[in-house]
Amino acid sequence: MKIGIYGGSFNPIHVGHTSLAKSLCVRGLVDEVWFLVSPLNPLKQDKKADILNYEDRLALARIATEKEDCLHVSDFESHLPVPSYTYTTLQKLSEAYPEHDFSLVIGADNWVHFNCWYKADEIIKNHTIIVYKRPGYDISSVLPNVIVADTPLYDISSTQIREMIRHGERPSADMLSPEVFEYIKSRRLYM
């Protein structure tokens, strides 16, 4: 089975994340997308204070994906040493699930800096990378093991959603699922 690994802080997970993942399944690029909620993103260590605790972010991701057959949430990275680099995560996933073929799903904003990632060359050599569009990033130049996904552009930002909630605004249902918002509201997250 072809599994797309979509890692991130998901702080919070929003409709753009889930819509993009579903579109990868619909287009046949992967059979399933596994959201790997990162306990600590090595590239965002300086922003730790603005990140919800891991358990809440994991719960939000599960709520957002529970009605979608091809979308799953994994806590796999929580069992790895922190920070867990993508190279290590993919290596450990391949060992734990040898029956699956793992691809890495990243945005064009991450692709332009991909050469700075830990063992980027090894990731490209051993895994397909599916790059999706992001506003303001050109992804016309790629390598043979890289697929530029022909997906819609989802211009939704977790930062924007957090700011709206902090200011007492309710994000629309096309930004944040009502179930996710109810969890956030009930626990007074981001307020």
C-alpha positions as CSV (number, residue, x, y, z in Angstrom):
1,M,0.0,0.0,0.0
2,K,1.2,3.5,-0.8
3,I,1.2,5.7,2.3
4,G,1.8,9.4,2.2
5,I,3.4,10.7,5.4
6,Y,2.2,14.2,6.1
7,G,4.1,15.4,9.2
8,G,3.7,18.7,11.0
9,S,2.8,20.5,14.1
10,F,-0.9,20.8,13.1
11,N,-1.4,23.7,15.5
12,P,-4.3,23.3,14.8
13,I,-5.1,21.0,12.0
14,H,-7.4,22.7,9.6
15,V,-9.6,22.1,6.5
16,G,-6.6,22.9,4.2
17,H,-4.6,20.0,5.7
18,T,-7.4,17.5,5.4
19,S,-8.7,18.6,2.0
20,L,-5.1,18.4,0.6
21,A,-4.6,14.9,2.0
22,K,-8.0,13.7,0.5
23,S,-7.0,15.1,-2.9
24,L,-3.8,13.1,-2.9
25,C,-5.9,10.0,-2.3
26,V,-8.4,10.9,-5.0
27,R,-5.7,11.5,-7.5
28,G,-4.2,8.1,-6.8
29,L,-0.9,9.4,-5.6
30,V,-1.3,7.5,-2.4
31,D,-3.8,5.0,-1.0
32,E,-3.8,6.6,2.5
33,V,-2.3,9.7,4.1
34,W,-1.0,9.3,7.6
35,F,-0.8,12.5,9.6
36,L,2.2,12.4,11.9
37,V,1.7,15.0,14.6
38,S,5.2,16.1,15.5
39,P,5.9,16.3,19.3
40,L,8.6,18.9,18.4
41,N,9.4,20.1,14.9
42,P,13.2,20.6,14.8
43,L,12.6,23.6,12.5
44,K,10.2,25.3,15.0
45,Q,12.0,24.8,18.3
46,D,12.2,28.6,18.7
47,K,8.4,28.8,18.6
48,K,7.6,26.2,21.3
49,A,5.7,28.6,23.5
50,D,3.0,29.1,20.8
51,I,2.5,25.3,20.2
52,L,-0.3,23.4,22.0
53,N,0.7,20.4,24.0
54,Y,1.1,17.2,22.0
55,E,-2.0,15.4,23.3
56,D,-4.4,18.2,22.3
57,R,-2.9,18.5,18.8
58,L,-3.2,14.7,18.4
59,A,-6.8,14.8,19.6
60,L,-7.6,17.6,17.2
61,A,-6.1,15.7,14.3
62,R,-8.1,12.6,15.2
63,I,-11.3,14.6,15.3
64,A,-10.6,16.2,11.9
65,T,-9.9,12.9,10.2
66,E,-12.3,10.5,11.9
67,K,-14.9,10.5,9.1
68,E,-12.3,10.1,6.3
69,D,-11.5,6.5,5.1
70,C,-8.1,7.4,3.6
71,L,-6.9,9.7,6.3
72,H,-5.3,8.4,9.5
73,V,-3.5,10.0,12.5
74,S,-0.4,8.4,13.9
75,D,1.5,9.0,17.2
76,F,4.5,7.1,15.7
77,E,6.9,10.0,16.2
78,S,6.0,10.3,19.9
79,H,7.9,7.0,20.4
80,L,11.0,8.3,18.8
81,P,13.8,10.4,20.4
82,V,13.0,14.2,20.3
83,P,13.5,15.9,18.0
84,S,12.7,13.3,15.4
85,Y,14.1,14.0,12.0
86,T,12.1,13.1,9.0
87,Y,14.9,10.8,7.8
88,T,14.7,8.8,11.1
89,T,10.9,8.7,11.1
90,L,10.8,7.3,7.5
91,Q,13.5,4.8,8.3
92,K,11.7,3.6,11.4
93,L,8.3,3.5,9.7
94,S,9.8,1.4,6.8
95,E,11.2,-1.0,9.4
96,A,7.9,-1.2,11.4
97,Y,5.7,-1.6,8.3
98,P,7.8,-3.2,5.5
99,E,4.6,-4.0,3.6
100,H,4.0,-0.3,2.9
101,D,5.7,2.1,0.5
102,F,6.1,5.4,2.2
103,S,6.1,8.8,0.4
104,L,6.8,12.1,2.0
105,V,4.2,14.9,1.6
106,I,5.5,18.4,2.0
107,G,4.5,21.9,0.9
108,A,6.4,24.0,-1.6
109,D,7.5,26.2,1.3
110,N,9.4,23.3,2.8
111,W,10.6,22.0,-0.6
112,V,12.6,25.2,-1.2
113,H,14.6,24.5,2.0
114,F,14.6,20.8,1.7
115,N,18.3,20.6,1.0
116,C,18.8,21.9,4.7
117,W,16.9,18.9,6.1
118,Y,18.8,16.2,7.9
119,K,20.0,13.6,5.3
120,A,17.9,15.1,2.6
121,D,19.7,13.2,-0.1
122,E,19.0,9.9,1.6
123,I,15.3,10.8,1.9
124,I,15.1,11.6,-1.9
125,K,17.1,8.4,-2.8
126,N,14.8,6.1,-0.8
127,H,11.3,7.8,-0.9
128,T,9.1,9.6,-3.3
129,I,8.4,13.1,-2.3
130,I,5.0,14.6,-3.1
131,V,5.2,18.4,-3.1
132,Y,2.0,20.4,-2.9
133,K,1.4,24.0,-3.9
134,R,1.8,26.9,-1.4
135,P,1.1,30.6,-2.1
136,G,4.2,32.4,-3.3
137,Y,6.4,29.4,-4.0
138,D,7.5,28.3,-7.4
139,I,8.1,24.5,-7.6
140,S,8.8,24.1,-11.3
141,S,12.3,22.7,-10.9
142,V,12.3,19.2,-9.3
143,L,14.1,15.9,-9.3
144,P,13.1,12.5,-10.8
145,N,11.9,11.1,-7.4
146,V,9.8,14.2,-6.7
147,I,6.1,14.6,-7.8
148,V,4.5,18.0,-7.9
149,A,0.9,17.3,-7.0
150,D,-1.7,18.9,-9.1
151,T,-3.9,19.8,-6.1
152,P,-5.9,22.9,-5.4
153,L,-4.3,25.7,-3.6
154,Y,-5.5,25.8,0.0
155,D,-4.6,29.3,1.4
156,I,-5.4,28.6,5.0
157,S,-3.0,29.2,7.9
158,S,-2.9,27.7,11.4
159,T,-1.4,31.0,12.5
160,Q,-4.3,33.0,11.1
161,I,-6.8,30.5,12.8
162,R,-5.0,30.9,16.2
163,E,-5.1,34.7,15.9
164,M,-8.8,34.6,15.1
165,I,-9.6,32.5,18.1
166,R,-7.4,34.7,20.4
167,H,-9.5,37.7,19.2
168,G,-12.8,35.9,19.9
169,E,-13.6,35.2,16.3
170,R,-15.0,31.9,15.1
171,P,-13.2,30.6,12.0
172,S,-15.6,29.6,9.2
173,A,-16.3,25.9,8.5
174,D,-14.2,26.1,5.3
175,M,-11.2,27.0,7.5
176,L,-11.7,24.8,10.6
177,S,-14.1,21.9,11.0
178,P,-16.9,22.7,13.5
179,E,-16.0,19.6,15.5
180,V,-12.4,20.8,15.8
181,F,-13.5,24.2,16.8
182,E,-15.9,22.8,19.5
183,Y,-12.9,20.9,21.0
184,I,-10.8,24.0,21.0
185,K,-13.6,26.1,22.5
186,S,-14.5,23.5,25.2
187,R,-10.8,23.4,26.4
188,R,-10.3,27.1,25.9
189,L,-7.3,26.5,23.7
190,Y,-5.5,29.5,22.0
191,M,-7.6,31.9,24.1
